[in-house]
Each structure stands twice: as structure tokens, then as C-alpha cells.
Amino acid sequence: MTSPSTTVPRTEARWSALQWGTLFVLCGALFLDALDVSMVGVALPSIGSDLHLSTNSLQWVVSGYILGYGGLLLLGGRAADLLGRRRVFLVALGVFAVASLLGGLVDSGSLLIATRFIKGLSAAFTAPAGLSIITTTFAEGPVRNRALTIYSSCGATGFSMGLVLSGFLTEAGWRWTMLLPAPVALIALIAGLKLIPRTPRESTKGRGYDLPGAITGTASMLLLVFTVVSASSVGWGSARTLGSFAGVAALLAAFVAIEHRSAHPLIRLAVLRSSNQVRANLGGATFFGSYIGFQFLVTQYLQNVLGYSAMQTALAFLPAGSLVAILSTRMGPIVDRFGTLRVIAAGFASLVAGYALFLRIDLHPSYAAVILPSMLLLGAAFALAFPSLNIQATNGVKNEEQGMVSGLLNTSFQVGGAIFLAVVTAVVTANTGGHGGGKQAVLDSYRPALWAVTGIGVVGLLITMSGLRTRRPSYGILVASSADDEARRAAAAGGSVPESAAAAAPVSASAAGSVSTPSGAPVAGSDTGAARD
């Protein structure tokens, strides 16, 4: 089976059937990735009971996937740029299908965690490849914003609906939550072979891989999460914990040094001079990280404290997933009008409010008065923040670096999820001493962790709001330079204005989203609605 050989037009206001088909496959794969992250949540109590896993071990069922996902996302993004986005996407999707099948057949906790890690590794290649296919297919501006809104909403919906679907499957057996992604991934693979077009690869001249950077970056994240999880049992001041933190610091320092010196770094560190990039990545880490911790606590609370079945737990999360599905596809015009930072800030405000309301839980809460308001606020938060974070991170970036920034943003999501889940688990363990007790004791151990989750959300809100104080766009630290900026710099330096820059200078800011440089890269803008943000 072969795919079309033509390049999808990037500037058409009316999308072709091929564009819709490409977006359909990419959205399906992202939906599946997000579904797999969350679908295991409701099944955790059943997995723990069947495989005799402790709370600390259970969190590795979640963290194993997230760490595999986050640890190699940067390498996945670079591989997509160099090997071809379509090829990387389809091969990784095939590996994901095989790992999903194996995950449903294992009979030990360690093997389950291993298969989850492999699935995470494969998702680390599909996610940045898929996102960069979109950003190089649709022109920057309203057209790309619309595509990214649809794409991101599928991820947010998949993550939210995974909890609901998990409840139905867990009633039949937790293994079905592991097996279901296999046939879905296979269908997406077959459709991708037919619908995703073959497009010219970006030039690989002078570019390559950064395996030392990938190894040190992944190792530092693995060691950090392991250290945080185990610190509550061995002691935060113990030699082992302090030595592990020192090892994390050394690995991170080595990673930065490698990136500075490498001819082909995983991350071009100059990208992080852009305040929009920094806020997008920190926002992604705190948003997703806080919610992963919240979900972990709530599924345990509903089933272990309130006695909910897996089905009842799934239905408890249903309002959040439904709201995401309804609202997220309508975010494009809102982002165009208000700018990404304002929409992201609104999402964080809704997230924090939802966490704060959930702090009112007790042993006999009213669902309608206590739990439901939090679920609705969290659904609104996902619908507002996820598409906006993706738009902010990818706007103003050259085509050949779309894989890199896509991988960087997804790394922030997943590593933030792994680290903050480890923090939440450590807080719970520290407040129980590693021993069980009555339901009130269990609830008392969860409450400090819920406060920690709320605090993480507040930090993300403050980071986002710091950008709202800057009311003019920044031209000196863009990820990709435009002719407009070259003209300004030349004029400020008293030199002559390059002919290409002078010709492009009259282009208005509102038209910048649809203008390309001679190299094919979109004209950089600081973000959608930059003048307002």
C-alpha cells in the first residue's frame, strides 16, 4: 500500500480531503497516546490487587510509560526531522501496537512496567513526528491554529475519556485496558500508510543525532523520579538520597554541557531565550504534572475510601471528559482573539479552582456539591490550556526545528507528569509511614498531597501570568528570525537594510501568520496575539 506522493498545500484556506485525512490519522494517534496514559488510572487498584503491588510500585506503572515517553521525546523530534516525519511516525506506531499486545499478556509487575516503558518510548517518536507534520503542513496563523486546536483537543479528550473507558474495561478485567490500544494502533497504522503524504525531508546537511545528550537527559529524569519516590522510605537526609540528588545534578550538568558543545544538539539552547517557549514548557510541566498527581489520588480515594467500583469511578470523571470534548474544538477563534497567554492563564485559574474545591472532601461527600464542580472546572481547564500551549510553543519556529520544539513541549508534559506524580506519591507515603489504617487515616494521608497538587497548579498560574505584564512583543529573542526583525536590527545599528528585509518590512503584524521566508520557514511571531500578551 502506498501513500500519495504530492505535498499537501500549506496555504489553502479551504482544506482538501487529503489534509483532512492526514489530520484524522494524526489526531487518532495522539488520542491513543493520551488514552493510554490515563486509561490505566482506574485500573490501578485492580492491578495492584492482582499483581500484589504496593502504592510505590503502582505509581511506576504510570511513571514507566511517562518516563519512556518524556525521556526520548527530544531524540524522537530530531529523528523525525532527519529521517522523515512520516517514516518515524509509522514505524513507532507499529512498535506501540506490539508493546500494547504484550502488556496485556504479562503476569508480573516488573514485566508490566517494562512493557509500559516500551510503549512510552514508541510514543516518544509518534508525538513529535505527528505534531511537526501538522506544523509543516498548515501555514502559521489562523489555519494552523485551527489544525492545532483540533489536534490538541483530541489529545485532551483522549486523556479525559481514557478514565471513563478504563472503568468499563476494568469491570471485565484490567488486562483489557492494556490490550485495547493494540488493534486501534494497527488501524491507525494502516490508515496512515494510505493517507499521510510523502513530503520532502528537511535538509540533513550538517545535522545529526545526539545520543550522548539523549542518554544523559533520560538517565537524569529516571534517577530524579526514583530518588523522589524512594526518599520517603529511606529518609530525605540519608546518604543514599543526597547522593542520588547529586547524581541527578551531575547528569543534568553533563546534559547541558553536551548540548553546548554538540554539533547536533537535541535542544538548541538558544530556543530557551524565548520567554514564550519557556512559559509554554514550564506551563506544560506544571499543568500536566499537577493533574497526573490529582488523578492518581482521586482514583485511589474514590475506590479505596468511598468504595466506588471501577465503573462508578469512570462515571465520576465523565463530566470532565465530556466538557473537554465539547469545548476544546472551539478554542481556535478564542486564541486568535485573546492570545495564548490569556487563554492559558484562564485554563490554569480553572484548574486551581477545581483543585481547591476538591479539598473539601470527607468520608461522605456529596458528589453534586463537592466532586462534580471540580470535574467541570478541570474539564474547562483542559479545553482552554492544552491547545493554547501547543500553539504558543510552535509559532514562530522554522520548519526544520518543528520536531525539536514539539519534542521539547511534549517532554515538558511527560517529565512534569512523572516528577510531580513522584512528589505526590512521596507526600502520601510520608504521611502514612508506609502502613495502612482506617479510611480516615487514608484520607488524612491524601489531603497533604492534594494541597501539594494545588500548589503546583498555583505555580503554573503565576508563571503564565508573569507574561501578561509584558504588553509589547519581544523582537530580540525569537526562535526564528523574520525579515521585519532584520530590518529593525539593521536600522537600530545604523547600517543598511538588506534588500529582502526592506521588501518584507511593510507586511503588517496581522498578516505575518500567512507569510513565509524564502527558505520556507514561517515568519516568526512571538505568539498568537503577541501584541496583547
Solvent accessible surface area in square Angstrom, and as a share of the most:
residue,aa,sasa,rsa
1,M,151,0.67
2,T,102,0.59
3,S,13,0.08
4,P,46,0.29
5,S,92,0.59
6,T,87,0.51
7,T,76,0.44
8,V,4,0.02
9,P,60,0.38
10,R,46,0.17
11,T,94,0.55
12,E,70,0.31
13,A,86,0.67
14,R,213,0.78
15,W,18,0.06
16,S,39,0.25
17,A,90,0.70
18,L,42,0.21
19,Q,0,0.00
20,W,107,0.37
21,G,11,0.10
22,T,2,0.01
23,L,3,0.01
24,F,146,0.61
25,V,4,0.02
26,L,2,0.01
27,C,10,0.06
28,G,32,0.30
29,A,3,0.02
30,L,26,0.13
31,F,68,0.28
32,L,2,0.01
33,D,4,0.02
34,A,13,0.10
35,L,7,0.03
36,D,2,0.01
37,V,3,0.02
38,S,0,0.00
39,M,1,0.00
40,V,2,0.01
41,G,1,0.01
42,V,1,0.00
43,A,0,0.00
44,L,1,0.01
45,P,26,0.17
46,S,39,0.25
47,I,0,0.00
48,G,8,0.08
49,S,84,0.54
50,D,76,0.39
51,L,25,0.12
52,H,162,0.72
53,L,36,0.18
54,S,67,0.43
55,T,59,0.34
56,N,41,0.21
57,S,37,0.24
58,L,12,0.06
59,Q,0,0.00
60,W,52,0.18
61,V,0,0.00
62,V,7,0.04
63,S,0,0.00
64,G,4,0.03
65,Y,0,0.00
66,I,0,0.00
67,L,2,0.01
68,G,0,0.00
69,Y,5,0.02
70,G,1,0.01
71,G,13,0.13
72,L,37,0.19
73,L,0,0.00
74,L,15,0.08
75,L,21,0.10
76,G,0,0.00
77,G,0,0.00
78,R,20,0.07
79,A,5,0.04
80,A,1,0.00
81,D,2,0.01
82,L,8,0.04
83,L,72,0.36
84,G,8,0.08
85,R,24,0.09
86,R,27,0.10
87,R,134,0.49
88,V,11,0.07
89,F,2,0.01
90,L,13,0.06
91,V,97,0.56
92,A,7,0.05
93,L,1,0.01
94,G,19,0.18
95,V,68,0.39
96,F,1,0.00
97,A,12,0.09
98,V,91,0.52
99,A,4,0.03
100,S,0,0.00
101,L,92,0.46
102,L,88,0.44
103,G,1,0.01
104,G,1,0.01
105,L,117,0.58
106,V,20,0.11
107,D,108,0.56
108,S,37,0.24
109,G,8,0.08
110,S,83,0.53
111,L,93,0.46
112,L,0,0.00
113,I,42,0.21
114,A,46,0.36
115,T,13,0.07
116,R,4,0.01
117,F,59,0.24
118,I,74,0.38
119,K,2,0.01
120,G,0,0.00
121,L,45,0.23
122,S,6,0.04
123,A,0,0.00
124,A,0,0.00
125,F,48,0.20
126,T,3,0.02
127,A,3,0.02
128,P,0,0.00
129,A,0,0.00
130,G,1,0.01
131,L,2,0.01
132,S,0,0.00
133,I,14,0.07
134,I,0,0.00
135,T,0,0.00
136,T,22,0.13
137,T,10,0.06
138,F,1,0.00
139,A,10,0.07
140,E,13,0.06
141,G,10,0.10
142,P,94,0.59
143,V,32,0.19
144,R,0,0.00
145,N,2,0.01
146,R,114,0.41
147,A,0,0.00
148,L,0,0.00
149,T,2,0.01
150,I,34,0.17
151,Y,8,0.03
152,S,2,0.01
153,S,3,0.02
154,C,34,0.20
155,G,5,0.05
156,A,0,0.00
157,T,22,0.13
158,G,0,0.00
159,F,4,0.02
160,S,8,0.05
161,M,53,0.24
162,G,0,0.00
163,L,1,0.00
164,V,10,0.06
165,L,61,0.30
166,S,0,0.00
167,G,0,0.00
168,F,98,0.41
169,L,33,0.16
170,T,13,0.07
171,E,93,0.42
172,A,77,0.60
173,G,26,0.25
174,W,16,0.05
175,R,74,0.27
176,W,132,0.46
177,T,3,0.02
178,M,3,0.01
179,L,34,0.17
180,L,52,0.26
181,P,0,0.00
182,A,12,0.10
183,P,70,0.44
184,V,58,0.33
185,A,0,0.00
186,L,93,0.46
187,I,119,0.60
188,A,14,0.11
189,L,35,0.17
190,I,86,0.44
191,A,25,0.20
192,G,0,0.00
193,L,59,0.30
194,K,111,0.47
195,L,54,0.27
196,I,1,0.01
197,P,6,0.04
198,R,121,0.44
199,T,64,0.37
200,P,103,0.65
201,R,128,0.47
202,E,38,0.17
203,S,81,0.53
204,T,62,0.36
205,K,182,0.77
206,G,64,0.61
207,R,60,0.22
208,G,13,0.12
209,Y,96,0.37
210,D,4,0.02
211,L,105,0.52
212,P,75,0.47
213,G,0,0.00
214,A,5,0.04
215,I,119,0.60
216,T,21,0.12
217,G,15,0.15
218,T,20,0.11
219,A,34,0.26
220,S,0,0.00
221,M,28,0.12
222,L,62,0.31
223,L,51,0.25
224,L,30,0.15
225,V,0,0.00
226,F,87,0.36
227,T,2,0.01
228,V,10,0.06
229,V,7,0.04
230,S,15,0.10
231,A,0,0.00
232,S,28,0.18
233,S,81,0.52
234,V,56,0.32
235,G,28,0.27
236,W,126,0.44
237,G,63,0.61
238,S,32,0.20
239,A,90,0.69
240,R,119,0.44
241,T,3,0.01
242,L,103,0.51
243,G,43,0.42
244,S,19,0.12
245,F,67,0.28
246,A,62,0.48
247,G,23,0.22
248,V,8,0.04
249,A,60,0.46
250,A,64,0.49
251,L,48,0.24
252,L,68,0.34
253,A,65,0.50
254,A,38,0.29
255,F,24,0.10
256,V,67,0.39
257,A,38,0.29
258,I,43,0.22
259,E,6,0.03
260,H,132,0.59
261,R,210,0.77
262,S,32,0.21
263,A,86,0.66
264,H,52,0.23
265,P,25,0.16
266,L,4,0.02
267,I,11,0.05
268,R,78,0.29
269,L,42,0.21
270,A,35,0.27
271,V,1,0.01
272,L,72,0.36
273,R,170,0.62
274,S,10,0.06
275,S,41,0.26
276,N,17,0.09
277,Q,4,0.02
278,V,50,0.29
279,R,43,0.16
280,A,0,0.00
281,N,12,0.06
282,L,81,0.40
283,G,0,0.00
284,G,0,0.00
285,A,18,0.14
286,T,10,0.06
287,F,0,0.00
288,F,8,0.03
289,G,0,0.00
290,S,0,0.00
291,Y,8,0.03
292,I,1,0.01
293,G,0,0.00
294,F,1,0.00
295,Q,5,0.02
296,F,9,0.04
297,L,3,0.01
298,V,0,0.00
299,T,0,0.00
300,Q,13,0.06
301,Y,3,0.01
302,L,0,0.00
303,Q,29,0.13
304,N,74,0.38
305,V,4,0.02
306,L,38,0.19
307,G,52,0.50
308,Y,55,0.21
309,S,48,0.31
310,A,11,0.09
311,M,54,0.24
312,Q,96,0.43
313,T,0,0.00
314,A,0,0.00
315,L,85,0.42
316,A,4,0.03
317,F,2,0.01
318,L,62,0.31
319,P,30,0.19
320,A,7,0.06
321,G,0,0.00
322,S,41,0.26
323,L,41,0.20
324,V,0,0.00
325,A,45,0.35
326,I,99,0.50
327,L,57,0.28
328,S,0,0.00
329,T,67,0.39
330,R,142,0.52
331,M,8,0.04
332,G,6,0.06
333,P,95,0.60
334,I,61,0.31
335,V,0,0.00
336,D,52,0.27
337,R,170,0.62
338,F,88,0.37
339,G,0,0.00
340,T,0,0.00
341,L,4,0.02
342,R,72,0.26
343,V,5,0.03
344,I,3,0.02
345,A,11,0.08
346,A,47,0.36
347,G,0,0.00
348,F,0,0.00
349,A,47,0.36
350,S,15,0.09
351,L,0,0.00
352,V,23,0.13
353,A,40,0.31
354,G,0,0.00
355,Y,4,0.01
356,A,44,0.34
357,L,62,0.31
358,F,1,0.00
359,L,23,0.11
360,R,118,0.43
361,I,3,0.01
362,D,68,0.35
363,L,51,0.25
364,H,167,0.74
365,P,27,0.17
366,S,59,0.38
367,Y,68,0.26
368,A,72,0.56
369,A,56,0.43
370,V,19,0.11
371,I,1,0.00
372,L,49,0.24
373,P,38,0.24
374,S,0,0.00
375,M,0,0.00
376,L,76,0.38
377,L,52,0.26
378,L,2,0.01
379,G,1,0.01
380,A,22,0.17
381,A,0,0.00
382,F,3,0.01
383,A,0,0.00
384,L,36,0.18
385,A,0,0.00
386,F,22,0.09
387,P,0,0.00
388,S,0,0.00
389,L,1,0.00
390,N,14,0.07
391,I,0,0.00
392,Q,2,0.01
393,A,0,0.00
394,T,0,0.00
395,N,10,0.05
396,G,2,0.01
397,V,0,0.00
398,K,65,0.28
399,N,21,0.11
400,E,58,0.26
401,E,21,0.09
402,Q,0,0.00
403,G,0,0.00
404,M,2,0.01
405,V,0,0.00
406,S,0,0.00
407,G,0,0.00
408,L,15,0.07
409,L,0,0.00
410,N,16,0.08
411,T,21,0.12
412,S,16,0.10
413,F,10,0.04
414,Q,13,0.06
415,V,14,0.08
416,G,4,0.04
417,G,0,0.00
418,A,0,0.00
419,I,34,0.17
420,F,46,0.19
421,L,0,0.00
422,A,0,0.00
423,V,47,0.27
424,V,0,0.00
425,T,0,0.00
426,A,3,0.02
427,V,37,0.21
428,V,12,0.07
429,T,17,0.10
430,A,62,0.48
431,N,77,0.40
432,T,45,0.26
433,G,53,0.51
434,G,58,0.55
435,H,144,0.65
436,G,78,0.75
437,G,52,0.50
438,G,50,0.48
439,K,113,0.48
440,Q,87,0.39
441,A,51,0.40
442,V,36,0.21
443,L,2,0.01
444,D,72,0.37
445,S,1,0.01
446,Y,17,0.07
447,R,67,0.25
448,P,48,0.30
449,A,0,0.00
450,L,7,0.03
451,W,152,0.53
452,A,30,0.23
453,V,0,0.00
454,T,12,0.07
455,G,33,0.32
456,I,19,0.10
457,G,0,0.00
458,V,55,0.31
459,V,74,0.43
460,G,0,0.00
461,L,31,0.15
462,L,110,0.55
463,I,41,0.21
464,T,2,0.01
465,M,86,0.39
466,S,35,0.23
467,G,1,0.01
468,L,40,0.20
469,R,189,0.69
470,T,66,0.38
471,R,158,0.58
472,R,176,0.64
473,P,30,0.19
474,S,39,0.25
475,Y,94,0.36
476,G,66,0.63
477,I,68,0.34
478,L,39,0.20
479,V,17,0.10
480,A,3,0.02
481,S,59,0.38
482,S,3,0.02
483,A,22,0.17
484,D,34,0.18
485,D,4,0.02
486,E,64,0.29
487,A,13,0.10
488,R,108,0.39
489,R,116,0.42
490,A,18,0.14
491,A,66,0.51
492,A,94,0.73
493,A,87,0.68
494,G,69,0.67
495,G,44,0.43
496,S,101,0.65
497,V,63,0.36
498,P,59,0.37
499,E,153,0.69
500,S,68,0.44
501,A,0,0.00
502,A,50,0.39
503,A,80,0.62
504,A,29,0.23
505,A,41,0.32
506,P,111,0.70
507,V,50,0.29
508,S,61,0.39
509,A,97,0.75
510,S,109,0.70
511,A,40,0.31
512,A,23,0.18
513,G,16,0.16
514,S,80,0.52
515,V,47,0.27
516,S,56,0.36
517,T,28,0.16
518,P,139,0.87
519,S,97,0.63
520,G,28,0.27
521,A,5,0.04
522,P,3,0.02
523,V,22,0.12
524,A,8,0.07
525,G,26,0.25
526,S,18,0.12
527,D,10,0.05
528,T,21,0.12
529,G,16,0.16
530,A,19,0.15
531,A,72,0.56
532,R,91,0.33
533,D,10,0.05
